[in-house]
Structures are given as structure tokens and as C-alpha cells.
Amino acid sequence: MAILNFLRSTVLSKIVMATTGVLLLLFIIGHLVGNLQIYLGPEPLNTYAQFLKSIGEILWVVRIVLFVSLILHIITSLYLSSINNAAKPVKYQVVNYAKAKINSRSMLVTGIMIFAFVTYHLLHFTFGITNPEDYAHHELTVKKAYVLPGNVSEEQLKSMPKDCFVEQNILTERHDVYKMVVLGFRNPFISLAYIVAVVLLGFHLSHAIKSCFHTLGVTGPKFTPWMERCSTIFSIIITLLYISIPISVLLGLVGGAV
């Protein structure tokens, strides 16, 4: 395939891996912002979820772009890892890891484990396959609408004054995402799996962000150490914010009334 031939170039593979990594990082940040609305209560989180569903085709375009980015990121990672391993001399039986930190040496493993968790996460919270009893909850909401008291033609509608319209409350049903998340994270095994996966994500990010800047040529004696510290701090913040949600649910700080 042409795409595989394209990716066989080491330089292009690094660029593809860095670019797709940036796209995935933007999603991680955006997803976190949406998830943190659980601290505001059911209404903001369910309204946010309803908005995402309302954009329909746009949402699916974003999902497809992210899915393709994830696949390309994995392909280029595996390819570059195989090249790196092939370049190592066979005669070395003892590997010196003095300068290689654990997060940089485990990028491939953490990446595969994160991919496995993302698959489960989608089956759980997005498609409701693994835990349908949590996914099936809905809530009724009241929406205000202005209607005419009787049937009128389209031409008459254009000339009608605003005071002819009557305010009515319309009962609508929407997915109760807040309750789904709370019930899901009340299961300690699900929360533990989520926490472990996010910690692995933090390790992955701390090295991936530095590698991305290096791949794109944004380096320097003063910039590199600063960038390494910032990427570590950023990864820690992302990790703590994500894992705060299941921990808060387990402690009863969030969703106590559910």
C-alpha cells in the first residue's frame, strides 16, 4: 500500500508520529475539560453530552480523524521501534539504562496498554456494550418553546406579531451521562483500571511531548531542559485531574445523590 511505503521513511514516520501525537494530545485535553464538568453537577455534564450528540456528523468526522491518527501513531511507533532495535549491536548482552528513564524505555508497552484501555473505555461509556445497565439511564428535561395557539399557514406566520406566540414547556428525554459515569466508577475494579491506565498515560505523555519537540526540531541548550520540566509537570497535572474523578466518586464526593 502507498501509505505503508510512505511511512517506511524514517524521517516521515517521525513527523507522522509527532503530528498524530499532537492531535491525540489536543483530544486528551478537550476530553478532560468535558469530563471535569462532572464537578458542576448533572445538568452541565448532561447538557454537554447532549450538545456533542447534536452535532452528529461533525462528531463522527472528529472520531474518524482521531481513530486514523491513533492507528498511524501506533504503526509509526512500531516501525521506528523495530528500526531502533535492529540497529542495536547483537554482542551487547547487558543493557545500560543509566541515561534512559523508565518512561522513555516503556513507550511501546504503555502505548499498547493505553490503546487496550481506550478500546474498553469506548465500549463502556460511548457505546454502552460492556455495562449496558449503567448506560441505559435517561433523564427527563423541560424545554421552553414558543408556539402558536392554532394552525396557521407559512405566509400568515411571517406577519404575526410576537405576542401571538404562547410559551409552552415541552418534556424531552436525554441520556443521563452523569448517572452513567457515577455508577460506572462506583465499581472499584473499573475505577482502578481507569486510574492505572491514566497513570500509564501520564508516563507516556511525559516522554512523548519531549520527543515531539525533538522530532520537529524545536530544541536548544536552554529550551530543552525547560521543555522537559514543563512536559513532566503538564503530564502530572493531566494525570491528577483525570484520576480525581473516579477517586471523588469512590469517596462519595461526587454523585452521592445518585
Secondary structure as UniProt FT lines:
FT   HELIX           2..7
FT   HELIX           10..35
FT   HELIX           36..40
FT   HELIX           42..54
FT   TURN            55..56
FT   HELIX           57..86
FT   TURN            90..91
FT   HELIX           102..105
FT   HELIX           107..121
FT   HELIX           122..126
FT   HELIX           132..135
FT   STRAND          138..147
FT   HELIX           154..159
FT   HELIX           162..164
FT   STRAND          166..175
FT   HELIX           177..185
FT   HELIX           188..215
FT   TURN            216..217
FT   TURN            221..222
FT   HELIX           223..250
FT   TURN            251..252
FT   TURN            256..257
//
